[in-house]
Amino acid sequence: MNLFFNQNIDHKTVIFTFSVDESKHIYKVLRKKKGDEILVTNGKGLKWLGELTEVKSKTVSVKKISAKIYENKSYNLEIAISPPKSNNRIEWFVEKAIEIGIQKIHFIKTENSERKAINFKRLYKLAVSAMKQSKQLYLPEINNIIEYEDFLKETKCEQKFIAHCESSSKEHIANIPLDLKPVVVLIGPEGDFTKKEIDLAITANYLPISLGENRLRSETAAISVTQTFSILFHLRKKIL
């Protein structure tokens, strides 16, 4: 069953009407009919099951059958990445990271950043689409671009890591002594973090990590981190 998104509903909502765009999709693409059931979430854990009461090309209304709020069981991973120059690569990262499982995506402006701004509205739409496609009930948080040093001061995660390419002492990502507390990982631009930026992160209690011998593109590194931490979290949870 397809999952739809409406940020304005909650478990008390009895009936509502979809937007014109969603109504067209339900009517013309999915070819739903009156009486069909449909799932909706508000991106905050709500699983709202309803029955279609009106199905027209521009107006689709639905009435509640049941509603339940589920606990967020995804792992508390945050990625802070210097966005690559290509919009397609940024969008690919956001889409795939959400499908794998992530709670927050931050964009940071570093000294070697190729891009100083992002299309926030476009990325938000992609995030909603990825959430629906992967049938998740929680919409990950997408944050606009921020200065690197400001991000270091603002982040509150207890486990903090920085992935960089400098030849220095680093822990391989597979050997990280991870627990289930919130985690944030810094991913630099194509030109990597500067030595000053690395030192600033270490001073702010970020542990340098290695993602292996191969040099990765920024978005590839971020996806590698997302997938690896998903596995590490899962293994850690089984132990506990």
C-alpha positions in Angstrom: 0.0 0.0 0.0 1.3 3.4 -0.9 2.3 5.8 1.9 1.2 9.5 1.6 2.4 12.5 3.6 0.5 15.3 5.1 2.2 17.4 7.8 -1.0 18.8 9.1 -2.8 15.7 10.2 -2.6 14.0 13.6 -4.1 11.0 15.3 -7.3 13.0 16.0 -7.9 13.9 12.4 -11.1 12.3 11.2 -11.3 13.5 7.6 -9.2 15.6 5.2 -8.7 16.4 1.6 -5.4 15.9 -0.3 -3.7 18.8 -2.2 -4.5 19.2 -5.9 -1.2 17.6 -6.9 -1.6 14.6 -4.6 -5.3 14.2 -5.6 -4.2 14.1 -9.3 -1.6 11.4 -8.5 -4.1 9.3 -6.6 -6.8 9.7 -9.3 -4.8 9.5 -12.5 -1.7 7.5 -11.7 -2.7 5.1 -8.9 -6.3 5.0 -10.2 -7.8 4.7 -6.7 -11.5 4.5 -6.3 -14.0 5.4 -3.6 -13.9 2.9 -0.8 -10.2 2.1 -1.3 -7.9 2.3 1.8 -4.9 4.5 2.0 -2.0 5.1 4.4 -0.9 8.6 5.5 1.8 9.8 7.8 2.7 13.3 9.2 6.4 12.4 9.3 6.2 12.3 13.1 5.5 8.6 13.7 1.8 8.7 12.7 0.3 5.8 10.8 -3.1 6.9 9.7 -5.3 4.5 7.8 -8.3 5.9 5.9 -11.0 5.1 3.4 -11.4 7.2 0.3 -14.8 9.0 0.4 -14.4 11.2 -2.7 -12.1 10.6 -5.7 -12.0 13.3 -8.4 -9.2 14.6 -10.6 -8.5 17.5 -8.3 -10.2 16.5 -5.1 -9.6 13.4 -3.1 -11.0 13.1 0.4 -10.4 10.4 3.0 -12.0 9.4 6.3 -10.2 7.8 9.2 -10.4 4.1 9.9 -7.6 4.0 12.5 -4.6 6.0 13.7 -1.6 5.1 15.8 1.7 6.8 16.7 4.8 4.6 16.5 8.1 5.1 18.3 11.0 6.2 16.2 13.2 3.1 16.1 15.7 4.5 13.6 19.3 5.0 14.8 20.2 8.5 15.9 22.7 9.3 13.1 23.5 12.8 11.9 25.7 13.6 8.8 27.2 17.1 8.4 28.5 17.3 4.8 30.1 20.0 2.7 27.8 19.8 -0.4 29.4 18.8 -3.7 29.2 21.2 -6.7 26.7 19.0 -8.6 23.1 19.3 -7.5 22.5 15.7 -8.7 25.1 14.4 -6.3 23.6 16.3 -3.4 20.1 15.0 -4.2 21.4 11.4 -4.7 23.0 11.5 -1.2 19.8 12.9 0.5 17.6 10.3 -1.2 19.8 7.3 -0.5 20.8 8.3 3.1 17.1 8.6 4.0 16.3 5.3 2.4 19.0 3.6 4.5 18.1 5.5 7.7 19.3 8.8 9.1 17.8 11.3 11.5 19.4 14.6 10.5 21.3 15.9 7.5 23.3 19.1 7.9 25.2 21.1 5.2 28.4 22.9 6.3 30.4 25.6 4.5 34.1 24.8 4.8 37.2 26.6 3.4 37.3 24.3 0.4 33.6 24.0 -0.2 32.6 24.2 -3.9 29.1 25.2 -3.1 28.0 28.0 -0.7 24.2 27.5 -0.9 21.7 24.6 -1.4 18.2 24.4 -2.8 16.5 23.7 0.5 13.0 23.4 -0.8 14.0 20.9 -3.5 15.9 18.8 -0.9 12.9 18.9 1.4 10.7 17.5 -1.3 13.2 14.8 -2.1 13.3 13.9 1.6 9.5 13.5 1.7 9.6 11.4 -1.4 12.4 9.1 0.0 10.5 8.8 3.3 7.3 7.7 1.5 9.2 5.4 -0.9 10.9 3.6 1.9 7.7 3.5 4.0 9.1 5.3 7.0 6.9 7.2 9.4 9.5 9.7 10.5 10.7 12.5 8.2 14.4 13.1 8.7 15.5 16.7 9.5 17.1 18.6 6.7 19.0 21.7 7.8 20.2 24.6 5.6 23.9 25.3 5.1 25.9 26.7 8.0 29.4 27.9 8.6 31.7 25.0 9.7 32.9 26.6 12.9 29.3 27.6 13.9 28.2 24.0 13.4 31.0 22.7 15.7 29.8 25.0 18.4 26.1 24.1 18.0 26.0 20.3 17.7 25.0 18.5 20.9 25.7 14.9 20.0 27.7 12.9 22.5 29.6 10.8 19.9 31.4 13.0 17.3 33.5 11.9 14.4 35.4 13.6 11.5 36.3 11.6 8.3 39.3 13.1 6.6 42.1 12.1 4.2 45.1 13.5 6.1 47.9 11.0 6.9 47.5 11.0 10.7 46.3 8.7 13.4 42.7 7.7 12.7 40.4 4.9 13.9 38.9 2.7 11.1 35.2 3.2 11.0 34.6 -0.6 11.5 36.5 -0.5 14.8 34.6 2.4 16.5 33.5 1.6 20.0 30.0 2.7 19.3 27.1 2.9 21.8 23.4 3.8 21.0 23.8 7.5 21.9 23.3 10.1 19.2 26.2 10.3 16.6 27.3 13.0 14.2 29.9 12.5 11.5 31.6 15.4 9.6 32.2 14.8 5.8 34.4 17.3 4.0 34.5 18.7 0.5 36.3 17.2 -2.5 39.4 19.1 -1.4 39.1 17.7 2.1 39.1 19.7 5.3 42.0 22.0 6.0 44.5 21.1 8.7 43.0 24.0 10.7 39.5 22.6 10.4 40.6 19.1 11.4 42.4 20.6 14.5 39.3 22.6 15.4 37.2 19.4 15.3 39.6 17.5 17.4 39.6 20.3 19.9 35.8 20.0 20.0 36.2 16.3 20.8 35.6 14.9 17.4 37.4 11.6 16.8 39.2 11.3 13.4 38.1 8.2 11.5 39.2 6.4 8.3 36.7 5.0 5.7 39.4 2.8 4.2 42.2 3.0 1.7 40.2 4.4 -1.3 39.6 8.1 -1.7 35.9 8.7 -2.0 33.8 11.5 -3.3 32.0 13.5 -0.6 28.6 12.0 -1.2 30.0 8.5 -1.5 31.8 8.9 1.8 28.6 10.1 3.4 26.6 7.1 2.1 29.4 4.7 3.2 29.2 6.2 6.7 25.4 6.0 6.8 25.4 2.3 5.8 28.3 1.4 8.1 26.8 3.1 11.1 23.4 1.4 10.4 25.1 -1.9 10.6 27.2 -1.0 13.7 24.1 0.3 15.5 22.2 -2.9 14.7 25.0 -5.1 15.9 25.4 -3.0 19.1 21.6 -3.2 19.8 21.7 -7.0 19.5 24.5 -7.2 22.1 22.5 -5.1 24.5 
